């Protein structure tokens, strides 16, 4: 396994450690600013991963799917970061601190469709950022053979975005119903 795969694993672990440490610091130790600082480290971790992947490619490595994951992470972190932290924050308050007023809300019907559509818009933003970074990398390297994996990631991600688009539309046509 090349070092970039290990860096992805390390950055993913660091990402979740930063979130958990931020929530623990914020709620259990009552240090809101310190907790917010730890939570704000999540995009920095993804940026470090992106820089490491760029350095590896600049050294002459052939692009792999692992290199493309760095761009996906940074795009997703920017687009979904705030909502992911809010999601983790709410669940921490409910499941760990036992705050009943923080109980995660189940959505149905058009409320669910609108909520899903907001996530879809974030997905479009993540794709624009991530695919833009991948396209810039492909352009900078200027060797289609060395960057073939990155082009493939853009195609697959575009397909995933297309499926997500169909799912978003389907929730407006066939709204999610409560289970009987």
TIVORO-288184 format. One record per atom (N, C-alpha, C, O): y, x negated, z. Coordinates in steps of 0.2 Angstrom, whole numbers, padded with zeros to 4 digits, always signed. Atoms other than C-alpha are relative to their C-alpha. Example, Ala and Ser with C-alpha at 12.3 -4.5 7.8 and 13.67 -1.06 7.14 Angstrom:
-0006-0004+0000/-0022-0062+0039/+0006-0004+0000/+0005-0009+0003/-0006+0004-0001/-0005-0068+0036/+0005+0004+0003/+0011+0001+0004/
//
This chain:
-0006-0004+0000/+0000+0000+0000/+0006-0005+0000/+0007-0009+0004/-0006+0005+0000/+0017-0008-0005/+0005+0002+0006/+0004+0007+0009/-0005+0000-0006/+0031-0010+0008/+0004+0006-0001/+0006+0009+0005/-0004-0006+0001/+0041+0005+0001/-0003+0006+0003/+0000+0010+0006/+0004-0006-0003/+0027+0017+0006/+0001+0000+0008/+0002+0005+0011/-0001+0001-0007/+0028+0010+0024/+0007+0001+0002/+0008+0004+0008/-0007-0001-0002/+0047+0011+0024/+0001+0008+0000/+0005+0010+0004/+0000-0008+0000/+0045+0030+0019/-0003+0003+0006/+0000+0007+0010/+0003-0003-0006/+0033+0033+0033/+0005-0002+0006/+0006+0002+0011/-0004+0002-0005/+0044+0023+0045/+0007+0004+0001/+0009+0006+0006/-0006-0004+0000/+0060+0032+0040/-0001+0008+0002/+0003+0011+0005/+0002-0007-0001/+0051+0049+0041/-0001+0001+0008/+0001+0006+0011/+0001+0000-0007/+0046+0045+0059/+0006-0001+0004/+0008+0003+0008/-0006+0001-0003/+0063+0039+0063/+0004+0006+0000/+0008+0008+0004/-0003-0006+0001/+0070+0055+0056/-0001+0005+0005/+0003+0008+0008/+0002-0005-0005/+0060+0066+0068/+0002-0003+0007/+0003+0001+0011/-0002+0003-0006/+0063+0054+0082/+0008+0002+0002/+0009+0003+0007/-0007-0001-0001/+0082+0056+0080/+0001+0007+0001/+0005+0009+0005/-0001-0007-0001/+0081+0075+0079/-0003+0002+0007/+0001+0005+0011/+0002-0002-0007/+0070+0076+0095/+0004-0003+0005/+0006+0000+0010/-0004+0003-0005/+0080+0063+0104/+0007+0003+0001/+0010+0004+0006/-0006-0004+0000/+0096+0072+0099/+0000+0006+0004/+0004+0008+0008/+0001-0007-0003/+0090+0089+0105/-0001-0001+0008/+0001+0002+0012/+0001+0002-0007/+0083+0081+0122/+0007-0002+0003/+0008+0000+0009/-0006+0002-0003/+0099+0072+0125/+0005+0005+0000/+0009+0006+0005/-0005-0005+0000/+0110+0087+0121/-0002+0005+0005/+0003+0007+0009/+0002-0006-0004/+0100+0100+0131/-0003-0002+0007/-0001+0001+0012/+0003+0002-0006/+0090+0091+0144/+0004-0004+0004/+0005-0004+0010/-0004+0005-0003/+0102+0077+0148/+0007+0002+0000/+0012-0001+0003/-0007-0003+0000/+0118+0088+0145/+0005-0005-0003/+0011-0005+0000/-0005+0005+0003/+0126+0074+0134/+0001+0003-0007/-0002+0000-0012/-0001-0004+0007/+0132+0085+0119/+0002-0005-0005/-0001-0005-0010/-0003+0005+0005/+0142+0071+0110/-0006-0005-0002/-0007-0007-0008/+0005+0005+0001/+0128+0058+0112/-0006+0004-0004/-0009+0000-0009/+0005-0003+0004/+0115+0071+0106/+0002+0002-0007/-0002+0001-0012/-0002-0002+0007/+0126+0076+0091/+0000-0007-0004/-0001-0007-0010/+0001+0007+0003/+0127+0057+0087/-0007-0002-0003/-0008-0004-0008/+0007+0001+0002/+0108+0056+0087/-0002+0004-0006/-0005+0002-0011/+0002-0005+0005/+0107+0071+0076/+0003-0002-0007/+0001-0001-0012/-0004+0002+0006/+0120+0064+0064/-0003-0006-0003/-0001-0008-0009/+0003+0005+0002/+0109+0049+0062/-0005+0001-0006/-0007-0003-0010/+0005-0002+0005/+0097+0058+0051/+0001-0001-0008/-0003-0004-0011/-0001+0002+0007/+0106+0056+0034/+0001-0007-0001/-0001-0010-0006/+0000+0007+0000/+0109+0038+0039/-0007-0003-0001/-0007-0008-0005/+0006+0003+0001/+0091+0035+0040/-0003+0001-0007/-0006-0004-0010/+0002-0001+0007/+0088+0043+0023/+0004-0005-0005/+0001-0007-0010/-0004+0005+0004/+0102+0032+0016/-0003-0007+0000/-0003-0011-0005/+0004+0006-0001/+0093+0017+0023/-0006-0001-0005/-0007-0006-0008/+0006+0000+0004/+0077+0022+0014/+0002-0001-0007/-0001-0004-0011/-0002+0001+0007/+0087+0024-0002/+0002-0007-0002/+0001-0009-0008/-0002+0007+0001/+0095+0007-0001/-0006-0005+0000/-0006-0009-0005/+0006+0004+0000/+0078-0001+0003/-0004+0001-0007/-0006-0004-0010/+0004-0002+0007/+0070+0008-0013/+0004-0004-0005/+0001-0006-0010/-0004+0003+0005/+0085+0002-0023/-0001-0008+0000/-0001-0011-0006/+0001+0007+0000/+0083-0016-0017/-0006-0002-0003/-0007-0007-0006/+0006+0002+0003/+0065-0016-0021/+0000+0001-0008/-0003-0004-0011/+0000+0000+0008/+0068-0010-0039/+0004-0005-0003/+0003-0008-0008/-0004+0005+0003/+0082-0022-0041/-0003-0007+0000/-0002-0011-0004/+0004+0006+0000/+0070-0036-0036/-0005+0000-0006/-0008-0006-0007/+0004+0000+0005/+0060-0031-0051/-0007+0004+0000/-0011+0004-0004/+0006-0004-0001/+0047-0019-0044/+0000+0006-0005/+0005+0008-0007/+0001-0005+0004/+0040-0006-0055/+0001+0007+0004/-0002+0007+0009/-0001-0006-0004/+0046+0011-0050/-0006+0004+0001/-0010+0005-0004/+0006-0004-0002/+0033+0022-0041/+0003+0007+0003/+0009+0008+0004/-0002-0007-0003/+0033+0040-0034/+0003-0002+0007/+0008+0002+0009/-0003+0001-0007/+0037+0032-0017/+0007-0002-0001/+0011+0000+0003/-0007+0002+0001/+0053+0025-0024/+0004+0007-0001/+0010+0008+0001/-0003-0007+0001/+0057+0043-0030/+0001+0004+0006/+0006+0008+0006/+0000-0004-0007/+0054+0050-0013/+0006-0001+0003/+0009+0003+0007/-0006+0002-0003/+0069+0041-0007/+0006+0004-0002/+0010+0006+0002/-0005-0004+0002/+0080+0050-0018/-0001+0008+0002/+0004+0011+0003/+0001-0007-0002/+0072+0067-0014/+0002+0001+0007/+0005+0006+0009/-0002+0000-0008/+0075+0063+0005/+0007+0000+0000/+0010+0005+0004/-0007+0000-0001/+0093+0059+0003/+0003+0007-0003/+0008+0010+0000/-0002-0007+0002/+0096+0075-0008/-0002+0005+0005/+0003+0010+0006/+0002-0005-0005/+0086+0086+0004/+0004-0001+0007/+0006+0004+0010/-0004+0001-0006/+0095+0078+0019/+0007+0003+0000/+0009+0006+0004/-0007-0003+0001/+0112+0082+0012/+0000+0007+0000/+0004+0010+0003/+0000-0007+0001/+0108+0099+0006/-0003+0004+0006/+0000+0010+0008/+0003-0004-0005/+0097+0105+0020/+0001-0003+0007/-0001+0001+0012/-0001+0004-0007/+0102+0093+0035/+0002+0005+0005/-0001+0006+0010/-0003-0004-0005/+0113+0105+0044/-0004+0006+0002/-0005+0008+0008/+0005-0006-0001/+0101+0120+0042/-0006-0002+0003/-0009+0002+0008/+0006+0002-0003/+0086+0110+0047/+0001-0002+0007/-0003+0000+0012/-0002+0001-0007/+0095+0104+0063/+0001+0006+0003/-0001+0007+0009/-0001-0007-0004/+0100+0122+0067/-0006+0003+0001/-0007+0006+0006/+0007-0002-0001/+0082+0127+0064/-0003-0003+0006/-0006+0001+0010/+0003+0003-0006/+0076+0114+0076/+0003+0001+0006/+0000+0002+0012/-0004-0001-0006/+0090+0117+0088/-0002+0007+0003/-0003+0008+0009/+0002-0007-0002/+0086+0136+0089/-0007+0000+0003/-0008+0003+0009/+0007+0000-0003/+0067+0133+0092/+0000-0004+0006/-0004-0002+0010/+0000+0004-0006/+0070+0119+0105/+0003+0005+0006/+0000+0005+0011/-0003-0005-0006/+0081+0132+0115/-0005+0005+0002/-0005+0007+0007/+0005-0006-0001/+0068+0146+0113/-0006-0003+0003/-0008+0000+0008/+0006+0001-0002/+0052+0137+0115/+0000-0006+0006/-0005-0005+0010/+0000+0005-0005/+0057+0122+0126/+0004+0002+0006/+0002+0002+0012/-0004-0002-0005/+0071+0129+0136/-0001+0007+0003/+0002+0009+0008/+0001-0007-0001/+0065+0146+0136/+0006+0005+0001/+0006+0009+0005/-0006-0004+0000/+0081+0154+0132/-0001+0006-0005/-0001+0005-0011/+0002-0006+0004/+0077+0172+0126/+0005+0002-0005/+0003+0004-0011/-0005-0002+0005/+0093+0174+0117/+0000-0004-0006/+0003-0002-0011/+0000+0005+0006/+0089+0160+0105/-0007+0002-0004/-0009-0002-0008/+0006-0002+0004/+0073+0169+0099/+0001+0000-0007/+0005+0003-0010/+0000+0000+0007/+0070+0165+0081/+0000+0008-0003/-0005+0011-0001/+0000-0007+0002/+0074+0181+0071/-0004+0001-0006/-0004-0004-0011/+0004-0001+0006/+0061+0188+0058/+0004+0004-0004/+0007+0009-0002/-0004-0004+0005/+0069+0194+0042/-0004+0004-0004/-0010+0002-0006/+0004-0004+0004/+0063+0208+0031/+0005+0003-0005/+0011+0002-0004/-0004-0004+0005/+0069+0217+0015/+0005-0005-0003/+0004-0011-0004/-0006+0004+0004/+0086+0211+0007/+0003-0005+0005/+0005-0010+0002/-0003+0005-0005/+0091+0202+0023/-0005-0007-0001/-0002-0012-0001/+0004+0006+0001/+0076+0190+0020/+0001-0003-0007/+0002-0009-0008/-0002+0003+0007/+0080+0189+0001/+0006-0004+0000/+0007-0009-0003/-0007+0004+0000/+0098+0184+0005/-0001-0007+0003/+0002-0012+0001/+0001+0006-0003/+0092+0171+0017/-0004-0005-0004/-0002-0011-0004/+0004+0004+0005/+0079+0164+0005/+0005-0002-0006/+0004-0008-0008/-0005+0002+0006/+0093+0164-0009/+0004-0006+0003/+0006-0010-0001/-0005+0005-0003/+0104+0153+0003/-0004-0007+0000/-0002-0012-0002/+0004+0006+0000/+0089+0141+0004/-0001-0003-0007/-0001-0009-0008/+0001+0002+0007/+0087+0141-0015/+0006-0003-0002/+0006-0008-0006/-0006+0003+0002/+0105+0137-0017/+0000-0007+0003/+0003-0012-0001/+0001+0007-0003/+0102+0122-0005/-0004-0004-0004/-0003-0010-0005/+0005+0004+0004/+0087+0117-0016/+0004-0002-0006/+0002-0008-0009/-0003+0002+0006/+0098+0117-0031/+0005-0006+0001/+0005-0011-0003/-0005+0005-0002/+0111+0106-0022/-0005-0007+0001/-0003-0012-0001/+0005+0006-0002/+0096+0094-0016/-0002-0003-0007/-0002-0009-0008/+0002+0003+0007/+0090+0093-0034/+0005-0003-0004/+0004-0009-0007/-0006+0003+0003/+0107+0089-0041/+0001-0007+0003/+0002-0011-0001/-0001+0007-0003/+0109+0075-0029/-0006-0005-0001/-0005-0010-0004/+0006+0005+0000/+0091+0068-0029/-0001-0002-0008/-0002-0007-0009/+0001+0001+0007/+0089+0070-0048/+0006-0004-0003/+0005-0009-0007/-0006+0005+0002/+0107+0062-0051/-0001-0007+0003/+0000-0011-0001/+0001+0007-0002/+0102+0047-0040/-0006-0003-0004/-0006-0009-0006/+0006+0002+0004/+0085+0046-0050/+0003-0002-0007/+0001-0007-0009/-0003+0001+0006/+0095+0047-0066/+0004-0006+0000/+0004-0010-0005/-0004+0006+0000/+0107+0034-0061/-0004-0006+0001/-0003-0011-0002/+0004+0006+0000/+0093+0022-0056/-0003-0001-0006/-0004-0007-0008/+0003+0001+0006/+0084+0025-0072/+0005-0003-0005/+0003-0008-0009/-0006+0003+0004/+0101+0021-0081/+0001-0007+0001/+0002-0011-0003/-0002+0006-0002/+0105+0006-0071/-0006-0005-0002/-0005-0011-0004/+0006+0005+0002/+0087-0002-0073/-0001-0001-0007/-0002-0006-0010/+0000+0001+0007/+0087+0002-0091/-0006-0002-0004/-0006-0004-0009/+0006+0002+0003/+0069+0000-0094/-0005+0006+0001/-0007+0007+0007/+0003-0006+0000/+0060+0016-0098/-0007-0001+0003/-0010+0004+0006/+0007+0001-0002/+0043+0009-0095/+0000-0001+0008/-0005+0001+0011/+0000+0001-0007/+0047+0003-0077/+0002+0006+0004/+0001+0006+0010/-0002-0005-0004/+0055+0019-0072/-0003+0007-0002/-0001+0012-0001/+0003-0006+0002/+0043+0031-0080/-0002+0005+0006/-0002+0011+0005/+0002-0004-0006/+0037+0037-0062/+0006+0004+0002/+0006+0010+0004/-0006-0003-0003/+0055+0042-0058/+0002+0006-0005/+0004+0011-0003/-0001-0005+0005/+0057+0052-0074/-0005+0006+0001/-0004+0012+0001/+0005-0005-0001/+0041+0061-0070/+0001+0004+0007/+0000+0010+0007/-0002-0003-0006/+0047+0065-0052/+0006+0005-0002/+0006+0011+0001/-0005-0004+0002/+0063+0073-0060/-0003+0006-0003/-0002+0012-0002/+0004-0006+0003/+0051+0084-0071/-0003+0004+0005/-0003+0010+0004/+0004-0004-0005/+0040+0089-0057/+0004+0004+0005/+0003+0010+0006/-0004-0003-0004/+0054+0093-0046/+0004+0006-0003/+0005+0011+0000/-0003-0005+0004/+0062+0103-0060/-0004+0006+0000/-0002+0012+0000/+0005-0005+0000/+0046+0113-0061/+0000+0004+0007/-0001+0010+0007/+0000-0003-0007/+0046+0116-0042/+0006+0004+0001/+0006+0010+0004/-0006-0004+0000/+0064+0122-0043/-0001+0006-0004/+0002+0012-0002/+0001-0006+0004/+0059+0134-0057/-0004+0005+0004/-0003+0011+0004/+0004-0004-0004/+0045+0141-0046/+0004+0003+0006/+0003+0009+0007/-0004-0003-0005/+0057+0143-0032/+0005+0005-0002/+0007+0010+0001/-0004-0005+0003/+0069+0152-0043/-0003+0006-0001/-0001+0012+0000/+0003-0006+0001/+0056+0164-0048/-0002+0004+0007/-0002+0010+0007/+0001-0003-0007/+0051+0167-0029/+0006+0003+0002/+0006+0008+0005/-0006-0003-0003/+0069+0170-0025/+0002+0006-0003/+0003+0011+0000/-0001-0006+0004/+0071+0183-0039/-0005+0005+0003/-0003+0011+0004/+0006-0005-0002/+0054+0191-0033/+0002+0003+0006/+0000+0009+0007/-0002-0003-0007/+0061+0194-0015/+0005+0005-0001/+0006+0009+0003/-0005-0005+0001/+0075+0204-0022/-0003+0006-0004/-0001+0012-0003/+0004-0005+0004/+0063+0214-0034/-0005+0004+0005/-0005+0010+0005/+0005-0002-0004/+0049+0216-0021/+0002-0003+0007/-0001-0008+0009/-0002+0003-0006/+0058+0214-0004/-0006-0001+0005/-0011+0003+0005/+0005+0001-0005/+0047+0207+0010/+0000+0006+0005/+0005+0007+0008/+0000-0006-0004/+0041+0221+0021/-0003-0002+0007/-0007-0007+0007/+0003+0001-0007/+0037+0222+0040/-0008+0001-0001/-0010+0006-0004/+0007-0001+0000/+0018+0221+0043/-0001+0006+0005/+0002+0007+0010/+0001-0007-0003/+0011+0238+0049/-0003-0002+0007/-0004+0003+0011/
//
